[in-house]
Amino acid sequence: MSNNSDSALDFRATPVQRRGLARVDSLLDAAAEIVEASGVVAMTTSAIAERSGSSVGVVYRYFPNADAVLVALAARNRERFMARLAEAYAQDRPAEWTGFAMMCVDVYAELGRTIPGFRIVRFGDVVVMRFANHESSNNGDLARQLDDLLVESYGFAPTEELLFATELAMECADAVTRRAFLRAPGGDERFIRAAKKLIVGILAPHAPEAVG
């Protein structure tokens, strides 16, 4: 794998609230467990304090409200997704871009099965649904990183059209994968397969073999 490929997958999002502190990670762990067990509405600052064995004052020391906790949790989910994707890519780099697109969905589904709260919070759309005044850029930022890798490793032309297609593919696949976990904690494989087809179908017109 080239150095350019490494840089495209080496991003680590570090929310300001985390400050690298184990205490903050424990609060986010507690929040994720609450979301997994009882949904977003149950994730209050007092519930986080109780679940983590802290006081409400400790929660407020790092987060001003539940909104901020969700934002930080979504950012940590993105960080974990990119770290796991980088690991999978390094271990078995797909020869074709279609394989990489499918790898993205497989890693996403894997985290949905194994990380508490991931299938609900994901990369932040739940924040928008609960707090209408908050605009999450997590999906857009992630699309740009994946777009960079398509350009650097698979020969895609770096155009605005490709960036739009990458973000569109991500949004569509996210919606379908979310549906995969709606009633099946392990993920409904029919929807996961459909998400892969969506990504490939949306990106195919921009692939080198299509435009060259």
C-alpha positions as CSV (number, residue, x, y, z in Angstrom):
1,M,0.0,0.0,0.0
2,S,1.4,3.4,-1.0
3,N,2.0,6.3,1.4
4,N,-0.8,8.2,-0.3
5,S,-3.2,5.4,0.5
6,D,-2.1,5.4,4.1
7,S,-2.8,9.1,4.5
8,A,-6.2,8.7,3.0
9,L,-7.2,6.2,5.7
10,D,-5.2,7.5,8.6
11,F,-7.6,10.2,9.8
12,R,-8.5,10.2,13.4
13,A,-11.3,12.5,14.5
14,T,-10.8,13.8,18.0
15,P,-13.7,15.8,19.3
16,V,-12.8,18.8,21.4
17,Q,-14.8,17.3,24.3
18,R,-12.7,14.2,24.5
19,R,-9.3,15.8,25.3
20,G,-7.9,12.3,25.3
21,L,-9.3,11.7,28.8
22,A,-10.3,8.2,30.0
23,R,-13.1,9.8,32.0
24,V,-14.7,11.2,28.9
25,D,-14.5,7.8,27.2
26,S,-16.2,6.2,30.2
27,L,-19.0,8.7,29.9
28,L,-19.4,8.1,26.2
29,D,-19.4,4.3,26.9
30,A,-22.2,4.8,29.4
31,A,-24.2,6.9,26.9
32,A,-23.8,4.3,24.2
33,E,-25.0,1.6,26.5
34,I,-28.1,3.6,27.4
35,V,-28.9,4.3,23.7
36,E,-28.4,0.6,22.9
37,A,-30.7,-0.5,25.7
38,S,-33.4,2.2,25.8
39,G,-33.0,4.5,22.8
40,V,-31.8,8.1,22.4
41,V,-34.7,9.6,24.5
42,A,-33.4,7.8,27.6
43,M,-29.9,9.2,27.3
44,T,-30.0,12.1,29.8
45,T,-27.1,13.6,31.7
46,S,-28.5,12.0,34.9
47,A,-28.8,8.6,33.3
48,I,-25.2,8.9,32.0
49,A,-24.0,9.8,35.5
50,E,-25.7,6.9,37.1
51,R,-24.6,4.4,34.4
52,S,-21.0,5.5,34.6
53,G,-20.8,5.7,38.4
54,S,-20.2,9.4,38.2
55,S,-22.0,12.5,39.4
56,V,-24.1,14.8,37.2
57,G,-21.5,17.4,38.0
58,V,-18.8,15.3,36.4
59,V,-20.9,14.9,33.2
60,Y,-21.4,18.7,33.1
61,R,-17.7,19.2,33.5
62,Y,-17.1,17.7,30.1
63,F,-20.5,18.2,28.3
64,P,-22.9,21.1,28.5
65,N,-25.9,18.9,27.7
66,A,-27.1,15.7,26.1
67,D,-26.8,17.2,22.6
68,A,-23.0,17.6,23.1
69,V,-22.8,14.0,24.3
70,L,-24.5,12.7,21.1
71,V,-22.2,14.9,19.0
72,A,-19.1,13.4,20.7
73,L,-20.5,9.9,20.5
74,A,-21.2,10.3,16.8
75,A,-17.6,11.6,16.2
76,R,-16.1,8.7,18.1
77,N,-18.2,6.3,16.0
78,R,-16.7,7.9,12.9
79,E,-13.2,7.6,14.4
80,R,-13.8,3.9,15.1
81,F,-15.2,3.3,11.7
82,M,-12.1,4.9,10.0
83,A,-9.7,3.0,12.3
84,R,-11.4,-0.4,11.6
85,L,-11.6,0.4,7.8
86,A,-7.9,1.3,7.8
87,E,-7.1,-2.0,9.6
88,A,-9.2,-4.0,7.1
89,Y,-7.7,-2.2,4.2
90,A,-4.1,-2.8,5.4
91,Q,-4.7,-6.5,6.0
92,D,-6.4,-7.2,2.6
93,R,-6.4,-4.3,0.2
94,P,-9.1,-4.9,-2.5
95,A,-7.6,-4.9,-6.0
96,E,-10.7,-3.2,-7.4
97,W,-12.6,-0.1,-6.2
98,T,-15.8,-2.2,-6.1
99,G,-14.2,-4.4,-3.5
100,F,-13.3,-1.3,-1.4
101,A,-16.9,0.0,-1.6
102,M,-18.1,-3.3,-0.3
103,M,-15.5,-3.4,2.4
104,C,-16.9,0.0,3.6
105,V,-20.3,-1.5,4.1
106,D,-18.9,-4.7,5.7
107,V,-17.0,-2.7,8.3
108,Y,-20.0,-0.5,8.9
109,A,-22.2,-3.5,9.5
110,E,-19.6,-5.1,11.7
111,L,-19.5,-2.1,14.0
112,G,-23.3,-2.1,14.0
113,R,-23.2,-5.6,15.4
114,T,-20.4,-5.2,17.9
115,I,-20.3,-1.6,19.3
116,P,-23.1,-0.6,21.6
117,G,-25.2,2.3,20.3
118,F,-23.4,2.4,16.9
119,R,-26.4,1.2,14.9
120,I,-28.6,4.0,16.4
121,V,-26.2,6.9,16.6
122,R,-23.9,6.1,13.7
123,F,-22.2,9.2,12.4
124,G,-24.6,11.8,13.6
125,D,-27.9,11.9,11.8
126,V,-29.7,11.1,15.0
127,V,-28.3,14.3,16.4
128,V,-30.1,16.2,13.6
129,M,-33.3,14.3,14.2
130,R,-33.3,15.1,17.9
131,F,-31.9,18.7,17.8
132,A,-33.1,20.5,14.7
133,N,-30.8,23.4,15.2
134,H,-27.6,21.2,15.0
135,E,-26.0,20.6,11.6
136,S,-23.7,17.6,11.6
137,S,-20.9,17.5,9.1
138,N,-19.7,14.0,10.0
139,N,-21.1,12.4,6.9
140,G,-19.7,15.1,4.6
141,D,-16.3,14.9,6.2
142,L,-16.2,11.1,5.9
143,A,-17.3,11.3,2.2
144,R,-14.3,13.5,1.5
145,Q,-11.9,11.1,3.1
146,L,-13.3,8.1,1.1
147,D,-13.3,10.3,-2.0
148,D,-9.6,11.0,-1.5
149,L,-8.9,7.3,-1.3
150,L,-10.8,6.5,-4.5
151,V,-8.7,9.1,-6.3
152,E,-5.3,8.1,-4.8
153,S,-5.7,4.3,-4.9
154,Y,-8.1,3.5,-7.6
155,G,-7.5,6.2,-10.2
156,F,-10.8,8.2,-10.0
157,A,-10.6,11.7,-11.3
158,P,-10.9,14.3,-8.5
159,T,-14.0,16.2,-9.5
160,E,-16.9,17.9,-7.7
161,E,-19.2,15.3,-9.3
162,L,-17.2,12.5,-7.7
163,L,-17.4,14.1,-4.3
164,F,-21.1,14.6,-4.7
165,A,-21.5,10.9,-5.8
166,T,-19.4,9.7,-2.9
167,E,-21.6,11.6,-0.4
168,L,-24.8,10.5,-2.1
169,A,-23.6,6.9,-2.0
170,M,-22.8,7.2,1.7
171,E,-26.2,8.7,2.5
172,C,-28.1,6.1,0.6
173,A,-26.1,3.2,2.0
174,D,-26.4,4.6,5.5
175,A,-30.2,4.7,5.2
176,V,-30.4,1.2,3.8
177,T,-28.0,-0.2,6.4
178,R,-29.9,1.6,9.2
179,R,-33.0,-0.3,8.0
180,A,-31.0,-3.5,8.1
181,F,-30.6,-3.1,11.9
182,L,-34.1,-1.8,12.6
183,R,-35.6,-5.1,13.5
184,A,-32.5,-7.4,13.3
185,P,-29.8,-6.7,15.9
186,G,-27.4,-8.7,13.8
187,G,-28.3,-6.9,10.6
188,D,-30.6,-8.1,7.8
189,E,-28.2,-9.3,5.1
190,R,-30.7,-8.5,2.3
191,F,-30.4,-4.8,3.1
192,I,-26.7,-5.0,3.6
193,R,-26.3,-6.5,0.1
194,A,-28.6,-3.8,-1.3
195,A,-26.4,-1.1,0.3
196,K,-23.3,-2.5,-1.5
197,K,-25.2,-2.5,-4.8
198,L,-26.3,1.1,-4.2
199,I,-22.7,2.3,-3.5
200,V,-21.3,0.5,-6.6
201,G,-24.1,1.7,-8.8
202,I,-23.8,5.4,-7.8
203,L,-20.0,5.4,-8.1
204,A,-19.7,3.3,-11.3
205,P,-20.3,6.3,-13.8
206,H,-17.3,8.0,-12.2
207,A,-14.9,5.0,-12.3
208,P,-11.8,5.2,-14.5
209,E,-13.2,2.4,-16.7
210,A,-16.4,4.4,-17.3
211,V,-14.9,7.8,-18.1
212,G,-11.6,6.8,-19.6
